[in-house]
Amino acid sequence: MVPFTTTSHSFPPARASSRSMRGPTIAALVFGGAFHLGLGNALLLVNVVCLSAYTYGCHAFRHLAGGDRDCFSCHRVRHRLWRGVTVLNVRHEWWAWASMFTVWGVDLYVRLLITGVVPHGAWN
């Protein structure tokens, strides 16, 4: 039996730029030549919002944004950024639960689509 090693494969470095993601994102919102926001797109959008709010409201991100400064009047831009992140941090536990359930819900939705439980007209 050959042991599994990840060093035997050569993978290119992952580079996801905004330019490379623009095409698939726009293609997901266009159906039949017109703008279309389906249930899957809406669920994924809510998922991204919840995960982003959880990530950017994190205590460590608050520290990076300006929480390590002793003099906020000396760094006004970082103070504004810190205040903005603090708004998300106030409900950090709520964002944690919401992001967990949106990940679960999107995963369930995709599984139901793949198994055919939820019909999808464009794939038929």
N, C-alpha and C positions, 0 to 999 in steps of 0.2 A: 504494500500500500504506500502510495506517494503522499507525503504530508503536504498540506495546502500552504503555499507561501505567496504573499503578495509581491515579493521582490522579483518573481520570475516574469512578471508582466510589466510592460513599459507603457504607462498612461501619460498622455499629454497633460500639462498643468491645466486646471480648471480656470477658465477666464470667462466670466459672464459679465460683459459690459452692457451698458444700457442700449447701445447700438445693436448688439446681437440679440437682445431680448425684445426689441421693438417690433420686429416682424411677426413672431408668434403671438405676441400680445394683441396686436391689431387684428391678426387673422382670427383669433378666438372671438373677437367681438363683431366680426362681419360674417353674415350668413346670407347667401343668395344675393350678394351685391349690396346689401343694406345693413345698417347697424342693428345688432341683435344682442340683447342682454338676457341670457337664459338663466335657469335656476342654478346650473353648475357655475357659471361666471359669477353670479351673485354670491354663492356660497364661498367661492375662492376669494372674492374681494373682501368679504367679512372676515375670512380666515387671515388674510394678509394684514388687515387693519388691527385685529386683535393681537396677532403675534408681534407686529411692529410696536404697538402700544406697550405690550409686556416687556419687550426688549429695551425700548427707549425710556421706560419708566423704572428701569432697574437701578438699584443702589450704586452699582459699579459705574453705570453710565452717568449718573448724577455726579459722581466723583470726577469722572473724566471731563464732564462739561464745565466744571468750575468749583466743585465742592472742596478742592484742596487749597483754595485761596483763602488767605486770612483777611485780605483787604478787597472787598467787592467794589468799592468806589474806584480802585485802581484799574479794574478790569470790567468795564461796563458791559461789553458785548458778552463776555463769558457769564456775567451775572444774569443777563437776560436769558441766555441759553439755559442756565441752571434753573431759573424760575420756571421756564417752559417745561423742562423735564420733571420738575417737582410736581407739577399739576398731574402728570401721569403717575408719579410715584405714590401719590396719596391713595390711589385705588389699585396699587400694585397687585394685591392678592386677588382682586376681582378680575384684572386682566389675565392673571395666571389661570384662573378657573375658566374664564371665557375662551382663552386661546386653546386650552386643553380640549374643551368640548367642541370647538369649531374644527380642530384637527380631526377629532373623532368623527364628527358629522360629515366632513368632506370625504374622509376615508370610507365611511359607510356608503355614501352616495356613489362614489366611484365604483366600489365593489358591486353595488346593486345594478349600476349601469353595465358593467362588464358581464355580469351573470345573466343579464336580460330581465331581471325582475322589474326594473324601471325602464320602460320603452323609450327610445330616443329616435325620433322620426328621421333625422338626417343620416343615421347609420343604417337604416333599414333598406 
